[in-house]
Structure formats: structure tokens, C-alpha cells
Amino acid sequence: METEFEFELPRGYVDANGEIHKHGTMRLATAADEILPVRDQRVQQNPGYLTIILLSRVITRLGTLRAINTKVIESLFTMDLAYLQDLYQRINVSELPVYRVKCPHCEQEIEVPLDFLLTQA
């Protein structure tokens, strides 16, 4: 199973020396990555800040930077932030598990997505 995904930012992060950092990696998020930032006072004051903290936790590399922190994510161009948010969604949320089942009527095998959000009445 792949747990880290390479990316290239559309514009790139510009550091204090003017160096542009575009290539990086993002890992799959854990439950702690999603739960712990909610306790952060910055998120409680501004729920939109959750994205900043979350991305700072799951981006494992960006160019030659030694560390990725909230200051780095805050300094990204809007286009790059949107790109990373989309990547996060695609690698963590988009793929629903599927079951291979056999139709009881025609006995054809099909894949049925398992949607955890569905509820039975």
C-alpha cells in the first residue's frame, strides 16, 4: 500500500533566501492528524486554520526545507494551498472501499462501494 505521494506545487514556496521549493511528498493522514488539531486554540478561534495545521502535519518534504511547519503553509500562494488541499482529499478521502459481490439474480460479479455515511432507516 502506498502511504507517501510525491507532488509538485504549481508556483512553489519561496523561502527567506528567495529559493523556490516545489517538489515534495505528502503522507496519508492518521486519525491523530485529524483529531489533535481540533484542540489547537488557533483552530478553535478560526476553524479555517485546521487546514494549515493538518497540511503541516502530513507534508513530509518540500524542496530542501529542513522542517514543514504552519509558518511554511501560511506562506504558500493561494494556488499552492488549493492544490495541496485537493491532493489531501484525493489521497485520504476519495477512495471508498469496495466489496466484490455476486448478484443473486444474474450471478454476475460486481464491485459495490462501501459508503460509511449511509444509514439504514
N, CA, C and O atoms as a DFTB+ gen file, in Angstrom:
484 C
 N C O
     1  1       0.844      -1.174       0.000
     2  2       0.000       0.000       0.000
     3  2       0.890       1.239       0.000
     4  3       1.846       1.335       0.770
     5  1       0.567       2.160      -0.855
     6  2       1.332       3.402      -0.946
     7  2       0.879       4.354       0.162
     8  3      -0.316       4.608       0.316
     9  1       1.832       4.878       0.931
    10  2       1.488       5.787       2.034
    11  2       2.063       7.183       1.858
    12  3       1.691       8.095       2.596
    13  1       2.963       7.372       0.898
    14  2       3.509       8.693       0.601
    15  2       3.332       8.987      -0.872
    16  3       3.482       8.109      -1.721
    17  1       3.008      10.245      -1.165
    18  2       2.702      10.655      -2.526
    19  2       3.519      11.892      -2.874
    20  3       3.518      12.878      -2.137
    21  1       4.217      11.828      -4.006
    22  2       5.013      12.966      -4.453
    23  2       4.109      13.991      -5.118
    24  3       3.075      13.648      -5.692
    25  1       4.515      15.253      -5.032
    26  2       3.771      16.318      -5.695
    27  2       4.732      17.404      -6.167
    28  3       5.893      17.460      -5.762
    29  1       4.208      18.260      -7.035
    30  2       4.928      19.449      -7.472
    31  2       3.951      20.616      -7.419
    32  3       2.926      20.614      -8.101
    33  1       4.279      21.604      -6.607
    34  2       3.404      22.763      -6.455
    35  2       3.375      23.577      -7.747
    36  3       4.387      23.669      -8.443
    37  1       2.239      24.160      -8.069
    38  2       2.146      24.981      -9.286
    39  2       3.089      26.203      -9.250
    40  3       3.723      26.522     -10.256
    41  1       3.177      26.869      -8.117
    42  2       4.029      28.058      -8.009
    43  2       5.257      27.801      -7.150
    44  3       6.370      28.144      -7.548
    45  1       5.075      27.211      -5.993
    46  2       6.185      26.895      -5.110
    47  2       6.298      27.845      -3.928
    48  3       5.896      29.006      -3.991
    49  1       6.853      27.317      -2.861
    50  2       7.094      28.095      -1.649
    51  2       8.406      28.860      -1.818
    52  3       9.425      28.280      -2.195
    53  1       8.375      30.156      -1.540
    54  2       9.572      30.989      -1.633
    55  2      10.092      31.225      -0.217
    56  3       9.412      31.836       0.608
    57  1      11.302      30.737       0.059
    58  2      11.863      30.895       1.403
    59  2      12.500      32.272       1.582
    60  3      12.493      33.087       0.659
    61  1      13.047      32.528       2.758
    62  2      13.622      33.830       3.096
    63  2      14.795      34.215       2.189
    64  3      15.095      35.399       2.039
    65  1      15.454      33.234       1.590
    66  2      16.577      33.499       0.687
    67  2      16.145      33.642      -0.764
    68  3      16.977      33.857      -1.645
    69  1      14.845      33.524      -1.014
    70  2      14.327      33.635      -2.374
    71  2      14.338      32.321      -3.147
    72  3      13.985      32.290      -4.326
    73  1      14.744      31.235      -2.488
    74  2      14.752      29.924      -3.147
    75  2      13.319      29.397      -3.244
    76  3      12.534      29.520      -2.304
    77  1      12.995      28.809      -4.393
    78  2      11.659      28.264      -4.623
    79  2      11.679      26.760      -4.386
    80  3      12.526      26.042      -4.918
    81  1      10.735      26.300      -3.582
    82  2      10.602      24.876      -3.248
    83  2       9.277      24.379      -3.817
    84  3       8.207      24.809      -3.386
    85  1       9.355      23.467      -4.792
    86  2       8.146      22.978      -5.464
    87  2       7.880      21.496      -5.238
    88  3       6.728      21.090      -5.087
    89  1       8.923      20.693      -5.214
    90  2       8.766      19.238      -5.124
    91  2       8.655      18.809      -3.667
    92  3       9.406      19.272      -2.809
    93  1       7.708      17.920      -3.405
    94  2       7.543      17.450      -2.034
    95  2       6.837      16.124      -1.978
    96  3       6.525      15.513      -3.001
    97  1       6.588      15.687      -0.745
    98  2       5.823      14.463      -0.516
    99  2       4.803      14.708       0.593
   100  3       5.030      15.474       1.529
   101  1       3.684      14.033       0.447
   102  2       2.620      14.072       1.452
   103  2       2.313      12.635       1.821
   104  3       2.199      11.773       0.950
   105  1       2.180      12.377       3.117
   106  2       1.827      11.035       3.578
   107  2       0.335      10.962       3.843
   108  3      -0.344      11.980       3.972
   109  1      -0.156       9.743       3.923
   110  2      -1.547       9.548       4.307
   111  2      -1.756      10.067       5.725
   112  3      -0.871       9.948       6.572
   113  1      -2.912      10.636       5.978
   114  2      -3.233      11.159       7.301
   115  2      -3.635      10.029       8.239
   116  3      -4.178       9.008       7.817
   117  1      -3.356      10.235       9.511
   118  2      -3.795       9.306      10.549
   119  2      -4.989       9.926      11.276
   120  3      -5.318      11.094      11.070
   121  1      -5.616       9.143      12.110
   122  2      -6.720       9.675      12.918
   123  2      -6.221      10.828      13.787
   124  3      -6.914      11.833      13.944
   125  1      -5.029      10.688      14.349
   126  2      -4.468      11.748      15.197
   127  2      -4.269      13.041      14.413
   128  3      -4.461      14.129      14.954
   129  1      -3.883      12.929      13.135
   130  2      -3.705      14.122      12.315
   131  2      -5.001      14.912      12.199
   132  3      -4.978      16.140      12.113
   133  1      -6.107      14.226      12.198
   134  2      -7.398      14.907      12.057
   135  2      -7.985      15.329      13.404
   136  3      -8.715      16.318      13.481
   137  1      -7.672      14.593      14.452
   138  2      -8.278      14.862      15.760
   139  2      -7.507      15.914      16.564
   140  3      -8.104      16.857      17.084
   141  1      -6.196      15.757      16.665
   142  2      -5.402      16.630      17.531
   143  2      -5.463      18.117      17.170
   144  3      -5.523      18.943      18.081
   145  1      -5.452      18.496      15.898
   146  2      -5.520      19.928      15.598
   147  2      -6.801      20.617      16.066
   148  3      -6.807      21.830      16.279
   149  1      -7.876      19.862      16.226
   150  2      -9.140      20.447      16.666
   151  2      -9.000      21.047      18.071
   152  3      -9.720      21.981      18.427
   153  1      -8.076      20.508      18.857
   154  2      -7.839      21.025      20.213
   155  2      -7.017      22.311      20.218
   156  3      -6.985      23.031      21.216
   157  1      -6.353      22.593      19.098
   158  2      -5.484      23.770      18.998
   159  2      -6.323      25.045      19.103
   160  3      -7.374      25.170      18.474
   161  1      -5.842      25.974      19.901
   162  2      -6.582      27.221      20.132
   163  2      -6.766      28.025      18.847
   164  3      -7.779      28.703      18.679
   165  1      -5.789      27.952      17.939
   166  2      -5.905      28.680      16.668
   167  2      -7.079      28.155      15.849
   168  3      -7.752      28.926      15.166
   169  1      -7.328      26.853      15.912
   170  2      -8.453      26.251      15.194
   171  2      -9.761      26.606      15.885
   172  3     -10.765      26.860      15.220
   173  1      -9.760      26.626      17.212
   174  2     -10.974      26.977      17.947
   175  2     -11.377      28.423      17.676
   176  3     -12.566      28.742      17.658
   177  1     -10.397      29.297      17.465
   178  2     -10.690      30.699      17.161
   179  2     -11.050      30.904      15.692
   180  3     -11.833      31.792      15.354
   181  1     -10.470      30.073      14.820
   182  2     -10.712      30.187      13.388
   183  2     -10.682      28.791      12.782
   184  3      -9.601      28.279      12.491
   185  1     -11.843      28.155      12.583
   186  2     -11.891      26.784      12.068
   187  2     -11.153      26.600      10.735
   188  3     -10.715      25.492      10.422
   189  1     -11.015      27.654       9.966
   190  2     -10.295      27.574       8.703
   191  2      -8.820      27.250       8.891
   192  3      -8.157      26.808       7.953
   193  1      -8.305      27.466      10.088
   194  2      -6.891      27.208      10.360
   195  2      -6.599      25.710      10.439
   196  3      -5.439      25.301      10.398
   197  1      -7.629      24.908      10.550
   198  2      -7.453      23.455      10.601
   199  2      -6.648      22.964       9.402
   200  3      -5.769      22.115       9.550
   201  1      -6.939      23.490       8.226
   202  2      -6.224      23.108       7.008
   203  2      -4.731      23.367       7.134
   204  3      -3.919      22.544       6.712
   205  1      -4.368      24.501       7.708
   206  2      -2.960      24.871       7.849
   207  2      -2.238      23.855       8.735
   208  3      -1.171      23.358       8.378
   209  1      -2.819      23.557       9.875
   210  2      -2.189      22.600      10.803
   211  2      -2.149      21.205      10.199
   212  3      -1.132      20.517      10.284
   213  1      -3.236      20.792       9.600
   214  2      -3.315      19.460       9.016
   215  2      -2.243      19.269       7.945
   216  3      -1.539      18.258       7.945
   217  1      -2.117      20.224       7.042
   218  2      -1.112      20.100       5.983
   219  2       0.304      20.134       6.556
   220  3       1.189      19.444       6.050
   221  1       0.524      20.917       7.590
   222  2       1.869      20.956       8.189
   223  2       2.234      19.620       8.826
   224  3       3.417      19.315       8.986
   225  1       1.245      18.827       9.189
   226  2       1.488      17.514       9.795
   227  2       1.751      16.433       8.745
   228  3       2.550      15.528       8.985
   229  1       1.088      16.515       7.581
   230  2       1.167      15.427       6.611
   231  2       2.164      15.651       5.477
   232  3       2.515      14.703       4.774
   233  1       2.619      16.873       5.289
   234  2       3.655      17.117       4.275
   235  2       4.988      16.752       4.907
   236  3       5.407      17.353       5.896
   237  1       5.641      15.770       4.327
   238  2       6.874      15.243       4.911
   239  2       8.128      15.863       4.302
   240  3       9.204      15.821       4.899
   241  1       7.981      16.435       3.119
   242  2       9.137      17.050       2.469
   243  2       8.646      18.126       1.511
   244  3       7.625      17.963       0.842
   245  1       9.387      19.228       1.456
   246  2       9.134      20.280       0.475
   247  2      10.473      20.884       0.093
   248  3      11.083      21.630       0.859
   249  1      10.914      20.546      -1.106
   250  2      12.216      21.024      -1.565
   251  2      13.315      20.611      -0.604
   252  3      13.408      19.455      -0.190
   253  1      14.157      21.600      -0.255
   254  2      15.275      21.320       0.654
   255  2      15.014      21.829       2.068
   256  3      15.936      21.907       2.881
   257  1      13.775      22.171       2.363
   258  2      13.451      22.664       3.703
   259  2      13.710      21.580       4.738
   260  3      13.434      20.405       4.497
   261  1      14.235      21.973       5.881
   262  2      14.504      21.008       6.956
   263  2      13.225      20.603       7.674
   264  3      13.100      19.465       8.126
   265  1      12.280      21.520       7.780
   266  2      11.033      21.231       8.503
   267  2       9.873      21.950       7.828
   268  3      10.021      23.045       7.285
   269  1       8.719      21.301       7.881
   270  2       7.486      21.903       7.382
   271  2       6.651      22.238       8.610
   272  3       6.293      21.349       9.382
   273  1       6.343      23.513       8.792
   274  2       5.539      23.932       9.929
   275  2       4.416      24.844       9.447
   276  3       4.283      25.103       8.251
   277  1       3.621      25.320      10.378
   278  2       2.470      26.151       9.997
   279  2       2.903      27.441       9.307
   280  3       2.183      27.943       8.443
   281  1       4.054      27.984       9.666
   282  2       4.536      29.226       9.024
   283  2       4.789      28.999       7.536
   284  3       4.498      29.865       6.710
   285  1       5.335      27.824       7.201
   286  2       5.562      27.494       5.791
   287  2       4.224      27.409       5.060
   288  3       4.061      28.000       3.992
   289  1       3.286      26.690       5.618
   290  2       1.980      26.513       4.961
   291  2       1.256      27.854       4.846
   292  3       0.626      28.129       3.825
   293  1       1.340      28.685       5.877
   294  2       0.711      30.018       5.833
   295  2       1.291      30.874       4.717
   296  3       0.599      31.741       4.183
   297  1       2.536      30.646       4.360
   298  2       3.229      31.481       3.373
   299  2       3.063      30.993       1.936
   300  3       3.579      31.614       1.008
   301  1       2.352      29.895       1.750
   302  2       2.135      29.391       0.395
   303  2       1.224      30.322      -0.393
   304  3       0.362      30.993       0.174
   305  1       1.422      30.353      -1.687
   306  2       0.484      31.069      -2.550
   307  2      -0.856      30.345      -2.506
   308  3      -0.903      29.133      -2.293
   309  1      -1.927      31.073      -2.705
   310  2      -3.276      30.503      -2.641
   311  2      -3.428      29.316      -3.588
   312  3      -4.048      28.314      -3.233
   313  1      -2.870      29.426      -4.779
   314  2      -2.960      28.338      -5.760
   315  2      -2.305      27.068      -5.221
   316  3      -2.826      25.971      -5.422
   317  1      -1.170      27.206      -4.539
   318  2      -0.477      26.050      -3.985
   319  2      -1.251      25.444      -2.818
   320  3      -1.309      24.223      -2.675
   321  1      -1.845      26.297      -1.985
   322  2      -2.652      25.803      -0.871
   323  2      -3.841      25.004      -1.402
   324  3      -4.140      23.925      -0.890
   325  1      -4.513      25.524      -2.416
   326  2      -5.654      24.821      -3.013
   327  2      -5.208      23.486      -3.615
   328  3      -5.913      22.483      -3.496
   329  1      -4.053      23.475      -4.254
   330  2      -3.511      22.235      -4.836
   331  2      -3.298      21.187      -3.742
   332  3      -3.677      20.028      -3.907
   333  1      -2.687      21.598      -2.620
   334  2      -2.408      20.664      -1.528
   335  2      -3.694      20.180      -0.855
   336  3      -3.785      19.018      -0.458
   337  1      -4.684      21.060      -0.725
   338  2      -5.968      20.642      -0.162
   339  2      -6.615      19.585      -1.052
   340  3      -7.160      18.599      -0.556
   341  1      -6.555      19.789      -2.347
   342  2      -7.128      18.825      -3.282
   343  2      -6.377      17.499      -3.212
   344  3      -6.998      16.436      -3.199
   345  1      -5.049      17.552      -3.167
   346  2      -4.257      16.334      -3.059
   347  2      -4.609      15.581      -1.780
   348  3      -4.779      14.362      -1.799
   349  1      -4.718      16.310      -0.668
   350  2      -5.078      15.686       0.611
   351  2      -6.411      14.941       0.480
   352  3      -6.533      13.797       0.918
   353  1      -7.394      15.588      -0.115
   354  2      -8.709      14.959      -0.286
   355  2      -8.620      13.718      -1.168
   356  3      -9.213      12.685      -0.858
   357  1      -7.878      13.826      -2.264
   358  2      -7.787      12.696      -3.192
   359  2      -7.111      11.489      -2.568
   360  3      -7.549      10.362      -2.799
   361  1      -6.057      11.687      -1.785
   362  2      -5.346      10.524      -1.255
   363  2      -5.946       9.986       0.037
   364  3      -5.705       8.832       0.394
   365  1      -6.724      10.801       0.742
   366  2      -7.261      10.375       2.039
   367  2      -8.752      10.073       2.043
   368  3      -9.214       9.286       2.869
   369  1      -9.502      10.671       1.155
   370  2     -10.950      10.581       1.264
   371  2     -11.618       9.982       0.036
   372  3     -12.660       9.339       0.162
   373  1     -11.063      10.169      -1.115
   374  2     -11.761       9.854      -2.357
   375  2     -12.027       8.382      -2.595
   376  3     -13.060       8.031      -3.164
   377  1     -11.142       7.531      -2.184
   378  2     -11.306       6.118      -2.493
   379  2     -12.103       5.399      -1.403
   380  3     -11.632       5.228      -0.278
   381  1     -13.300       4.990      -1.756
   382  2     -14.109       4.201      -0.836
   383  2     -13.744       2.739      -1.003
   384  3     -13.466       2.297      -2.118
   385  1     -13.740       1.982       0.080
   386  2     -13.507       0.541      -0.069
   387  2     -14.648      -0.087      -0.864
   388  3     -15.786       0.382      -0.820
   389  1     -14.329      -1.142      -1.582
   390  2     -15.359      -1.835      -2.367
   391  2     -15.374      -3.315      -2.005
   392  3     -14.357      -3.891      -1.620
   393  1     -16.526      -3.897      -2.135
   394  2     -16.695      -5.342      -1.967
   395  2     -17.033      -5.930      -3.332
   396  3     -17.814      -5.359      -4.093
   397  1     -16.435      -7.075      -3.627
   398  2     -16.819      -7.827      -4.822
   399  2     -17.957      -8.757      -4.387
   400  3     -17.800      -9.576      -3.482
   401  1     -19.076      -8.610      -5.041
   402  2     -20.247      -9.416      -4.699
   403  2     -20.824     -10.037      -5.968
   404  3     -20.518      -9.626      -7.087
   405  1     -21.660     -11.033      -5.751
   406  2     -22.321     -11.700      -6.869
   407  2     -23.804     -11.359      -6.805
   408  3     -24.444     -11.507      -5.764
   409  1     -24.332     -10.908      -7.915
   410  2     -25.756     -10.579      -7.997
   411  2     -26.568     -11.855      -7.770
   412  3     -26.322     -12.869      -8.423
   413  1     -27.536     -11.810      -6.845
   414  2     -28.333     -13.017      -6.564
   415  2     -29.250     -13.407      -7.728
   416  3     -29.722     -14.543      -7.785
   417  1     -29.505     -12.481      -8.650
   418  2     -30.415     -12.769      -9.758
   419  2     -29.691     -13.297     -10.995
   420  3     -30.087     -14.310     -11.571
   421  1     -28.611     -12.591     -11.401
   422  2     -27.919     -12.989     -12.636
   423  2     -26.565     -13.638     -12.369
   424  3     -25.920     -14.135     -13.293
   425  1     -26.134     -13.635     -11.115
   426  2     -24.872     -14.214     -10.663
   427  2     -23.634     -13.553     -11.281
   428  3     -22.550     -14.136     -11.282
   429  1     -23.799     -12.370     -11.790
   430  2     -22.651     -11.613     -12.307
   431  2     -21.919     -10.967     -11.135
   432  3     -22.553     -10.453     -10.213
   433  1     -20.564     -10.991     -11.169
   434  2     -19.776     -10.342     -10.116
   435  2     -19.698      -8.848     -10.391
   436  3     -19.446      -8.414     -11.515
   437  1     -19.923      -8.073      -9.331
   438  2     -19.825      -6.616      -9.440
   439  2     -19.101      -6.073      -8.214
   440  3     -19.010      -6.749      -7.189
   441  1     -18.587      -4.849      -8.323
   442  2     -17.966      -4.173      -7.187
   443  2     -18.956      -3.161      -6.631
   444  3     -19.511      -2.343      -7.365
   445  1     -19.166      -3.230      -5.324
   446  2     -20.100      -2.335      -4.653
   447  2     -19.310      -1.488      -3.661
   448  3     -18.668      -2.029      -2.761
   449  1     -19.352      -0.143      -3.819
   450  2     -18.628       0.701      -2.861
   451  2     -19.266       0.635      -1.480
   452  3     -20.489       0.596      -1.347
   453  1     -18.425       0.622      -0.462
   454  2     -18.893       0.631       0.914
   455  2     -18.902       2.074       1.374
   456  3     -17.841       2.662       1.586
   457  1     -20.082       2.655       1.530
   458  2     -20.212       4.044       1.931
   459  2     -20.545       4.083       3.415
   460  3     -21.649       3.720       3.822
   461  1     -19.581       4.527       4.226
   462  2     -19.771       4.561       5.674
   463  2     -20.795       5.607       6.108
   464  3     -21.253       5.588       7.250
   465  1     -21.154       6.513       5.213
   466  2     -22.085       7.574       5.581
   467  2     -23.543       7.177       5.371
   468  3     -24.448       7.887       5.809
   469  1     -23.772       6.071       4.717
   470  2     -25.150       5.615       4.509
   471  2     -25.707       5.066       5.815
   472  3     -25.005       4.387       6.565
   473  1     -26.943       5.358       6.074
   474  2     -27.597       4.811       7.268
   475  2     -28.872       4.091       6.840
   476  3     -29.492       4.448       5.838
   477  1     -29.241       3.111       7.583
   478  2     -30.448       2.368       7.303
   479  2     -31.585       2.927       8.154
   480  3     -31.381       3.283       9.314
   481  1     -32.764       3.003       7.584
   482  2     -33.926       3.507       8.324
   483  2     -34.529       2.412       9.163
   484  3     -35.518       2.642       9.860
